[in-house]
Amino acid sequence: MNIVGITSCPSGVAHTYMAAESLEQAAKANGIGVKIETQGSSGPENVLTAEEIKNADFVILTNDTAISGTERFKGKKVIQLSAQKIIAKSDALMKKLLTM
């Protein structure tokens, strides 16, 4: 299984990167391939490629603030959660995705 995602928060600092790290750690712990793009205060980093998006089974987005480039995920299974929920529940989310 492969997952891609974008994290962002209103200030574009701490929660953006904490959510990305939480998703990456939880995915790896559950044997899931992952790549997370961050849209922080310094702009997009670790930008997802069209190939990575194409190969993704799920897309995870934070919904704390507007994320640019969501049209890239048309036709994909998209999950939207707050950065806080992602940080707190990434492992449970990964386990649930494995059953879907």
Disulfide bonds with the S-S distance in Angstrom:
none
